[in-house]
């Protein structure tokens, strides 16, 4: 089942019209979440980011759009069962108009697919390469859409296609200042042997929910984490180890970037344990 504006529909039913603005113009945002045993880790952070995205897109923001509302709408699909799911929550402007909207009210769609229980433990590491044919916008100067998980995700689609074509798991993306901002599906962290370093939001990287959680909580575990404003490829090649995080996979460690091999960072198990406690 899917939940379209509060109504349960069979997944094979035609719920969205051809005039949907997310389809026509990428006029929408989305959140990818994980449900473990009926609970959604960091749901409040997801909804906070969703609301920030709605504000950036200048859609109306109904007072009832909060964590409790969306939890109830998700539970309509799960029917109160304790499930392990991957959830996609999409919010889009109500259809009407061409580039100029005629209706700023939001609609939403909730989709669920089966998932494993706890975050996977990445044993072998993954491989990355660089994708530089399309750049994302940086936020060193004012950029209203920086950090937003937009329905217009073409740079990430093309980066993912590039990685698959050349036999890698993911690709790093550059911004317009030639800084390495993020990967196609994750925020990344460089381990220098003492602390983790992650690109700041000035690079234009997505404001990841796991990223925000780690920035808040790693210092409480006796570890250090800092943001960096202008990460370069040389910083990646000089790192002692590399981690990736997102809200669905948790934390992954990087075994190879192009032809450079890396050991599993000594901090990987500690970060994995922090995230595992969420589930």
N, C-alpha and C positions, 0 to 999 in steps of 0.2 A: 504494500500500500504506500501511497504518498499522501502528504497533507498539503493541500493547495488552498491557501487562505482560510484554514480552519476546517475544510471539508475533506473527508477521506475519499480517495479515489483509487481505483485499481491502477497499478503502474502502467498498464497497457491502454488505459483510457486517455483520450486527448484532452488534457487539462489546460495547457497553455495555447493561446491563439497565435496565429502567424504574426499578429501585430504586437506581440510582447516586446517591450523596449529593451529587455536584456538580450533578446535574440537580434533585434534590429540594430541596436546601437551600443551594446555592452553596457547599457544604462542600469547597472545593478552591482551588488556586492555579494559576497558569500563567506560562510564559515565552514571549515571542515573540522569535525569533532569526533571524538571517540567515546562510545559508551561501554563501560566495563561493569558487568554485573548490575546493570540498571542505573549506574551512576555516570555522570559526565564530568570528568576532571576539569577544573578551571572554567566551568560554564560562565561564571560571572565575568571573567576576563574576555571570553569569547563575545559575550553580549556587549560589554563595554566597547570592544573594538568595532563590533557591528554598528553600534550607535554613532561612533565617531565617523565611520564610513558613510552612514546615512546623512550626517551633518555635512560632510564634505561634498556629497552629491546634491545637497539642498533638497532632499525629499522631506515631506512632513514626517514628524516623529511622534506617533501616537503615545499617549501617556502610559498605556498598558504594555508597550513593547519593553519588557524587562525579562530578567532571568526566570522569574516564576511563570510568566506567560508562555515563554518558549519551551520551558520544561514541560508544562501541561500539554502543549501542542505536540511535542515529541512523544509524550506518553500516549497520545491518542493512537499513534501507529503501533507502539509496543504493547498496548493494551495492559499496561501495568506489569508486564513480565520482566524478569531480571535477565536482560539480554546483553550480548557483546556485539556492538554494532559500530559501523562507520556511518556518520551522519553528515549530510550536507544541508545547510540552511542557506537558502538564497533569498535575498530581498531585492525587489526591483520596483521602479517607478511604474505606476498604473499606465496602461497604454493610452496613446493619444498624441497627436502632433507629429511633426517631423523632427528635425534637430531640436526645435523649441517645444518642450512638453506642454500639453494642455491640462495635465492633471498631475499634481505632485504627491498624491497619496501613494503609500507603499503597498505592494502585495508581497506574499512570501510563499515559498515552496520548501518542504522538508522531505528529503529522500533518505532512506536507510538501506544499507547493505550489510550482510553478515561479516563479522570480523573475529579475530582470535581474542582471547581474554586480555592478559596483561601486555604491556609493550614488549615487542620482540627483543631478544638479546642478540645483538649483532655480533656474531662470532668471527666471521672471516673478514669483515671490513668491506667497504665499497670503493668504487673507482670514479674519479671525476676528470673532466677536461674543461677547457675554456670555450665559451661561445661568445663571439664578438660581432656577429653580423647585425644584431639589433641591440640597442642600448636602452636601459631604463632611465627615467628622469631622476636626477639627484635632488636633494633637498638642502643644499648649502645656501641657496636662496629660496624664497618662498615658493612652495609647490603644494597646492591644496590636496593633490591626490597622492602625495608621497606616503608610503606605508599602508595604503588602502588595498584590501583584497578585492580588486575590481573584477567584474564579470568579463572585462576585456583583458584576457590573459595571454594574448598572442606571443609576447616575448618568451613566456615560460613554456608555451606549447612548442615553439620553434627550438628553444634550448633543449627541451626533452627529446625532440626528434633528432637533433644534432648528436646528443649523447648516445642514443640508441644506434644511429647510423654508424658511429665509430666504435661501438662496443664498450661504452662506459655506462655507469649507473645514472649519473647526473652531470649537469654542466654548471659551471660558475657563470654568472652574468656580470657584465660591466655596466657602469652608469655612464652618463654623458661626460663625466670628468675622467673617464678611464680608470675608475676605482672599481675594485672587485666587491660588489655590493652583497650578493647572496647567491644561492643556487636556484635551480628551477622550482624546487619544492620545499626549501629549507633555509633557515638561518645557519650560518657557520661560525665556528669558534676555533681560534688558533691556540695551541698549547705551547708555551715557551719553557716549560719545565717547572714553572712556579705559579702561573696564573693563566686564565683563559682570556682571550682578546676577541671581541666580536664587533663587526661594523656598526657604527652608530646610525641612527635614523637619518642623519644628514646624507648618507650615501643613497637614500631612496629605497633601501631594502624594506620588505614587508615587516610591519611591526608584529612579529610573531608572538603568539600567546605563550609558547614555551620559552621563548627568549625573555619575555617580560618576567615570567615566573623565576627563571634562573637568575636574572639580574637582582631580583628581590631576595632570593633564598640562598644562593650559594654562599654569600658572606656569612650567613648564620651557621654554615657547616664547616667553618674554618678554612674555606678556600677563597681565592681571589678571582674576580672577574672585572674586566674593564672594557669600555667602549673605545674604539679607534675611529677617527674621522676620515682617514684617507688610505684604506688598505690597498696594497699593490700586489701584483703577482709574486714579487720577490719575498713579500711577507709570508705568503703561502708556502713557497719553496723552502724558506728558512725555518719554518715552524718545526717543532719536535713532534707534533701530532695535530690532527684536525678532527673536530666533531661536527655533526649536523644535528639539528633538532627541528621537529615539527609536532603538531598536536596529535597526529595520527600514529606516527611511527615512534615517537619518543626521541631517543638519542641513538645515533649511528656513529661509528668511527670510520675514518677514511684510510684505506690501505694504499691507495695510489692516486696521484694526480699526474696525468699524462704518463711520463716514464719515471717519475720520482716515487720511490717506495717509502712508506711510513710504518713505524711500529704503532701498535695500539697505545694511545696516550695513557699514561699512568692514572689520569683522572677519570677515565671512562667508567670504571666500575662505580666510583663514588657518585658520578652524575646519574648513571643508570639507576642506582639505588634511590636517589632523591626522587626521580620521576616515578619509579615503581611504587613508591609509597602513596602516590596519588590514586592508584587503582586498588 
